[in-house]
Amino acid sequence: MIAQLKKLVRNVYENTGIEVSVFSQEGKCLLGNADLRPPAGVDGILPDKAAGMTWFRTLGPEGYVCGIKGVGEVQKNYAFLLSDLIEGAAGRTANLPKGEGLRRILLGECAAADVRKFRARYSVPEGPCFVLAVEADGKLGDVITLLAQYAESGADCAVALAGKECAFLKFVQAESEYSSAADFASFLVRSLREELGVRAHIGVGGTAARFEEAALSYRQANMALRLGEQFGGHGGVYSYRSYVLVKMLEEIPTARLSEYFSALLEGESRALLQDEDMLVTAEHFLENNLNVSETSRELFMHRNTLMYRLDKIERMTGLNLRSFSDAVTFRLITILAKLV
């Protein structure tokens, strides 16, 4: 609803030159002049000569308080008109088809009242849920059709977003055959490849305690998808929890990150970052929990060759990747190298 409200207010200003400020019932400024303070008890249309404003309240659960600069018949007429337009926009949001309504909710374009209306209209259950952000190379319609086949409840739903991207809302089941959200995502990646011949990447959001928090889970899933592809994760599944550190580091100024990077990797040891074979070997070793046998099998590499490469990395950087603390430090170095 907020997105529709912004568009409506912008159109009003562009066509009439009238600036509209919108506030929540609690007086929080949602759009417009944040320095204004609407008076208490606005009901209907209220001319406020002292402030030089005309205030009005919209009907419906949200009950927005809106303000127009000026006091007079012109402002009063615009208040009537805008009140009807805003309420009409809220009604259109509430009556959207399920797929479009869910898309707007996940993208954060709906107010809390719209989410409640959607939940009541489509009997969305109580309980925890999570969202997967899916990017696939195949036809989006085919991808969504396949994803829908793996819904474990009537509330699970796949919805198109834009381009090659879609989202899958899934409610946590007490007796599910999948051990975790990431396990379910891995199953979907395999299914898309085997049944449609489609290469897919999936970001896994955190588990939301209730449906009203699904938009946050989607933002987390979308962030994990972006960072997973940027930082070269393997397997096509990127969990939000795995990239919280990266997200935190992104928010630090680049100059400070460069200082940390220089302290961790000095002089000739930086040549390692130009050796793609060594980096790929190290990344697989870290993702396989420092397991030599599993990494050798995954890379189709002889165990002795893997041990040679790990020893070479230690000679170049002073870090023994078979040691957990050194492995963490190396992981931090590779992240910083891409951020700076």
ChimeraX attribute file (.defattr): number of C-alpha atoms within 10 A of each C-alpha:
attribute: neighborCount
match mode: 1-to-1
recipient: residues
	/A:1	23
	/A:2	15
	/A:3	13
	/A:4	16
	/A:5	20
	/A:6	15
	/A:7	11
	/A:8	17
	/A:9	19
	/A:10	16
	/A:11	13
	/A:12	16
	/A:13	12
	/A:14	11
	/A:15	8
	/A:16	9
	/A:17	10
	/A:18	17
	/A:19	17
	/A:20	21
	/A:21	20
	/A:22	27
	/A:23	23
	/A:24	16
	/A:25	17
	/A:26	10
	/A:27	16
	/A:28	15
	/A:29	19
	/A:30	17
	/A:31	17
	/A:32	16
	/A:33	14
	/A:34	13
	/A:35	7
	/A:36	16
	/A:37	13
	/A:38	25
	/A:39	12
	/A:40	10
	/A:41	10
	/A:42	17
	/A:43	13
	/A:44	14
	/A:45	20
	/A:46	18
	/A:47	20
	/A:48	17
	/A:49	11
	/A:50	7
	/A:51	14
	/A:52	14
	/A:53	20
	/A:54	23
	/A:55	27
	/A:56	25
	/A:57	24
	/A:58	22
	/A:59	16
	/A:60	12
	/A:61	13
	/A:62	17
	/A:63	15
	/A:64	23
	/A:65	29
	/A:66	26
	/A:67	28
	/A:68	20
	/A:69	16
	/A:70	18
	/A:71	18
	/A:72	14
	/A:73	10
	/A:74	9
	/A:75	20
	/A:76	19
	/A:77	11
	/A:78	15
	/A:79	24
	/A:80	15
	/A:81	11
	/A:82	19
	/A:83	19
	/A:84	14
	/A:85	15
	/A:86	20
	/A:87	18
	/A:88	12
	/A:89	14
	/A:90	23
	/A:91	14
	/A:92	12
	/A:93	22
	/A:94	20
	/A:95	14
	/A:96	13
	/A:97	11
	/A:98	14
	/A:99	14
	/A:100	15
	/A:101	19
	/A:102	25
	/A:103	19
	/A:104	20
	/A:105	23
	/A:106	24
	/A:107	15
	/A:108	20
	/A:109	20
	/A:110	25
	/A:111	16
	/A:112	16
	/A:113	15
	/A:114	22
	/A:115	24
	/A:116	16
	/A:117	15
	/A:118	22
	/A:119	16
	/A:120	11
	/A:121	12
	/A:122	12
	/A:123	11
	/A:124	16
	/A:125	15
	/A:126	12
	/A:127	12
	/A:128	17
	/A:129	25
	/A:130	27
	/A:131	30
	/A:132	32
	/A:133	29
	/A:134	30
	/A:135	23
	/A:136	19
	/A:137	15
	/A:138	16
	/A:139	12
	/A:140	19
	/A:141	13
	/A:142	13
	/A:143	23
	/A:144	19
	/A:145	12
	/A:146	17
	/A:147	21
	/A:148	16
	/A:149	10
	/A:150	16
	/A:151	16
	/A:152	15
	/A:153	12
	/A:154	13
	/A:155	14
	/A:156	19
	/A:157	22
	/A:158	26
	/A:159	24
	/A:160	19
	/A:161	19
	/A:162	9
	/A:163	11
	/A:164	16
	/A:165	20
	/A:166	22
	/A:167	25
	/A:168	23
	/A:169	22
	/A:170	25
	/A:171	26
	/A:172	20
	/A:173	13
	/A:174	6
	/A:175	7
	/A:176	10
	/A:177	10
	/A:178	14
	/A:179	9
	/A:180	11
	/A:181	21
	/A:182	19
	/A:183	13
	/A:184	18
	/A:185	24
	/A:186	19
	/A:187	14
	/A:188	20
	/A:189	20
	/A:190	17
	/A:191	18
	/A:192	20
	/A:193	14
	/A:194	11
	/A:195	9
	/A:196	14
	/A:197	12
	/A:198	18
	/A:199	16
	/A:200	23
	/A:201	25
	/A:202	31
	/A:203	29
	/A:204	31
	/A:205	29
	/A:206	20
	/A:207	20
	/A:208	20
	/A:209	15
	/A:210	15
	/A:211	23
	/A:212	17
	/A:213	18
	/A:214	26
	/A:215	23
	/A:216	20
	/A:217	25
	/A:218	28
	/A:219	22
	/A:220	26
	/A:221	27
	/A:222	26
	/A:223	21
	/A:224	28
	/A:225	27
	/A:226	17
	/A:227	21
	/A:228	23
	/A:229	16
	/A:230	12
	/A:231	14
	/A:232	12
	/A:233	15
	/A:234	13
	/A:235	12
	/A:236	20
	/A:237	27
	/A:238	30
	/A:239	24
	/A:240	24
	/A:241	14
	/A:242	13
	/A:243	19
	/A:244	15
	/A:245	12
	/A:246	18
	/A:247	14
	/A:248	9
	/A:249	17
	/A:250	15
	/A:251	9
	/A:252	11
	/A:253	10
	/A:254	14
	/A:255	10
	/A:256	11
	/A:257	18
	/A:258	15
	/A:259	11
	/A:260	14
	/A:261	19
	/A:262	14
	/A:263	10
	/A:264	16
	/A:265	21
	/A:266	12
	/A:267	9
	/A:268	9
	/A:269	15
	/A:270	15
	/A:271	12
	/A:272	16
	/A:273	14
	/A:274	9
	/A:275	10
	/A:276	10
	/A:277	11
	/A:278	16
	/A:279	16
	/A:280	13
	/A:281	18
	/A:282	23
	/A:283	19
	/A:284	20
	/A:285	24
	/A:286	20
	/A:287	12
	/A:288	15
	/A:289	13
	/A:290	18
	/A:291	13
	/A:292	19
	/A:293	14
	/A:294	15
	/A:295	23
	/A:296	20
	/A:297	11
	/A:298	12
	/A:299	13
	/A:300	9
	/A:301	13
	/A:302	12
	/A:303	14
	/A:304	11
	/A:305	11
	/A:306	20
	/A:307	14
	/A:308	11
	/A:309	16
	/A:310	20
	/A:311	16
	/A:312	16
	/A:313	21
	/A:314	16
	/A:315	12
	/A:316	16
	/A:317	18
	/A:318	13
	/A:319	19
	/A:320	18
	/A:321	21
	/A:322	18
	/A:323	10
	/A:324	13
	/A:325	12
	/A:326	15
	/A:327	20
	/A:328	13
	/A:329	16
	/A:330	22
	/A:331	16
	/A:332	17
	/A:333	19
	/A:334	17
	/A:335	18
	/A:336	20
	/A:337	16
	/A:338	9
	/A:339	17
	/A:340	14
